[in-house]
Amino acid sequence: MLAEEVLEGDTTKFDLAIMSALRAADPAYPIGPPWLQEAARDVTSVGSVVFLGFVLLAGAVYLLLIHKRALAIWMAVAVIGGELLGTILKLSFNRPRPEIPHVTRVFTASFPSGHAMLSAIAFLTVGALLSHANQELRLKAYFMSIAVFLTVAVGISRVYLAVHYPTDVLAGWCIGSGWAILCWTVALWFQERPKRGLET
């Protein structure tokens, strides 16, 4: 639905209003002091392919060390599959980047936001794994809260730095969250299958 609205141009006014509110008198710079701009660049790098690749590698090695080979493979498939899905969608929609000057370099199309999508997939997946491994409700809530916070922070930084329209980020969050939930549901289904077999 969101993609359809974007393609028809119905979200243009919404996108530009938010992006204009985040620009200083000189549109080449976002609002706020220089340290805030630097902080936004630091936050946005948390959603990069390189950083999330490190997260994936660390998570997979941890799962292998605790003899959870199937979960390690599943996590790799979830994140790498999400990256492929994002690339296909970007090529399909081929939406140009905002014409506002960027403070970071970009190499791909705008819709959906790859940073927003990949951070949702990676952080929500890791958060779900950590939550699943703990029985305490407050720890489950803590891990998922951190995952959601990081996902939202990365997305906001992309709009603040003018490398994405707000609707790019919204689409990235939707697709990333949906992909993470789908992968987690499939993983739980496979995990529960042997138990159901024993019960019958």
WOZITA-V267292 format. One record per residue. N is the residue number from 1. D_LAST is the distance of its C-alpha to the last C-alpha in whole Angstrom. Layout:
BEGIN
{{N;D_LAST} {N;D_LAST}}
END
This chain:
BEGIN
{{1;42} {2;44} {3;45} {4;46} {5;48} {6;50} {7;50} {8;52} {9;54} {10;53} {11;52} {12;56} {13;57} {14;55} {15;54} {16;58} {17;58} {18;56} {19;57} {20;61} {21;60} {22;59} {23;62} {24;65} {25;69} {26;69} {27;65} {28;65} {29;64} {30;61} {31;62} {32;62} {33;64} {34;64} {35;61} {36;59} {37;59} {38;58} {39;55} {40;54} {41;54} {42;52} {43;50} {44;49} {45;49} {46;46} {47;44} {48;46} {49;44} {50;46} {51;45} {52;41} {53;41} {54;42} {55;39} {56;36} {57;38} {58;38} {59;34} {60;33} {61;35} {62;34} {63;30} {64;31} {65;32} {66;29} {67;27} {68;25} {69;26} {70;24} {71;25} {72;29} {73;28} {74;26} {75;29} {76;32} {77;30} {78;30} {79;34} {80;36} {81;34} {82;35} {83;39} {84;39} {85;38} {86;40} {87;43} {88;42} {89;42} {90;46} {91;47} {92;46} {93;48} {94;50} {95;52} {96;55} {97;55} {98;57} {99;61} {100;61} {101;62} {102;60} {103;60} {104;57} {105;57} {106;54} {107;53} {108;51} {109;51} {110;50} {111;47} {112;44} {113;45} {114;44} {115;44} {116;43} {117;40} {118;39} {119;40} {120;37} {121;34} {122;35} {123;36} {124;33} {125;31} {126;32} {127;32} {128;28} {129;28} {130;30} {131;28} {132;25} {133;26} {134;28} {135;26} {136;30} {137;30} {138;34} {139;33} {140;31} {141;34} {142;36} {143;34} {144;34} {145;37} {146;39} {147;37} {148;38} {149;42} {150;42} {151;41} {152;43} {153;46} {154;46} {155;46} {156;49} {157;51} {158;50} {159;52} {160;55} {161;56} {162;56} {163;54} {164;52} {165;52} {166;50} {167;48} {168;47} {169;45} {170;44} {171;42} {172;41} {173;39} {174;37} {175;36} {176;36} {177;34} {178;32} {179;31} {180;30} {181;28} {182;26} {183;26} {184;24} {185;22} {186;21} {187;21} {188;18} {189;16} {190;16} {191;16} {192;13} {193;11} {194;10} {195;9} {196;6} {197;5} {198;6} {199;4} {200;0}}
END
